[in-house]
């Protein structure tokens, strides 16, 4: 009888853990979809030279490490948007990594065609890592790092 109760307790506990994991996974999937859609909106604003569309997405202290390895502030990023360097893009393979209750990292890959047009100044294939933070009820992009893909990737 004791073994049956212990087995029942283990089964109930396992079921609760599975339910919680499934609910957490659904929330993560939903957030990943939301932030990847926001990321696409940011890239589309870059492509169409619409810097004003980015106000609701970028944190006031946004920073970016570009594919050339240099750190850029929010103003530099917005100035580049106005210059229209991005001509075409395709984003794929998004993955969400929770960092805390109000922060996540979204990683994804991109294929870009930029104004410079060569793999040294404007790498076509890149890996991206975005740090999103929750401010109030809204998610804001705080940091982005672009890394050129190597031929062996």
Order of alpha helices (4+ residues) and beta strands (2+ residues): alpha-beta-beta-alpha-beta-beta-beta-beta
